[in-house]
Amino acid sequence: MFELFVVALLVGGAGYFFLKKNTERGADTVRAYIFMSDIETGLPVEIANRNARGSASSLSEAYIRLAKHHVDSQYQGKQLPFLADAEAAGFDRMGARQP
């Protein structure tokens, strides 16, 4: 009985951390999309990073859809290569998580 409890606790913990990281990566992808859009319009990296900052709840549904479409069409749905390209262009992924 105790073993079952331990296994359930481990599975639940792993699921929690997986979903938490998945949510963070999704928010980072939307912020990276905002950053890359600003860079493409000619804004400096500092301003593009400032525009990409904000809480996950402030990200509009329109930006979420645009980012998803961009990643699906340009990166075959893979977020990590897109995030790597954004970071190579100057996207401050950790700074974007701070409001």
N, C-alpha and C positions, 0 to 999 in steps of 0.2 A: 504494500500500500504506500509506504513512504517513497519507494522508488518511482512509482507512478506520479506522485506529487512532485518529485524532483524533476522528472522528465517534462511534466506539464509546465513547470516553472521555467525551465530552460527554453522550451519551445516558445512560450509566451514572451520571454525576454528577447529572444532572437527576433521574433516577429515585430516586436515593438521597435527595436533598433533598426531593423530593415525598413519599416515604414517611415521612421523618423528621417533616416538618411535619404530615402526616396523623396520625401516631401522637401527636404533641403535642396536636393539636386534639382527638383522641378522649379523651385523658386529661383535658384541660381541660373537656371536656363532662361527663365523669363527676363531676369535682370541682365543676363548676357545679351539677350536679343535686343533689349532697350539700348544697351551700351553699343552694340555693333551697328544698330540703326543710326545712332547719333554719330558714330565715327564715319559711317558712309556719307552722312550729310556734311561732313567737314568739321564737326566740332572737335575741340581738343580733348585729349584723353581725360584730363582732370574733370572737365565739365561733363563728359559722357559718363564717367564713374559717379559723379554726384547725382546725375539724373537717374542712374540705375539703382541708387540707394533707396531704402525704404523697407517697411515691414512687409511680410508676405501677404498680409490682409489688404495692403494698399494696392496690390497688383490687380489691374482690371482684367475682367474676363476677356476683353478684346485682345489685350497683350498676350494673355495665356494662349488664346487661339492662334494668334499670329506666330508666336514662338513655336508652338507645336507644328504648325504648317511648315514653317521654315526648316525645322529639324527633320521633319518627315521627308520633305522634298529635296533638301540639300545634303542631308547626313544619314539617309535611310533610317530615320527614327532614332539614331544613336545620339544621346545627349553629351556623353563624355568627349567625343571628338570636337563637337561644337564648342563646349566649354574650354577645351584646350586651345582652339583657334582664338576664342575671345581673350583668353589669358595671354596668349602670344601677342595680341594686339594692344594689351595694356589693361584689360579688365581686372579689377581688384576684387576677386571673388569673396575674400574674407571681409573686406571693408564694405561690400554691398550688403552684408547681413546685418550691419548696424544701422539703425534708423537715423 
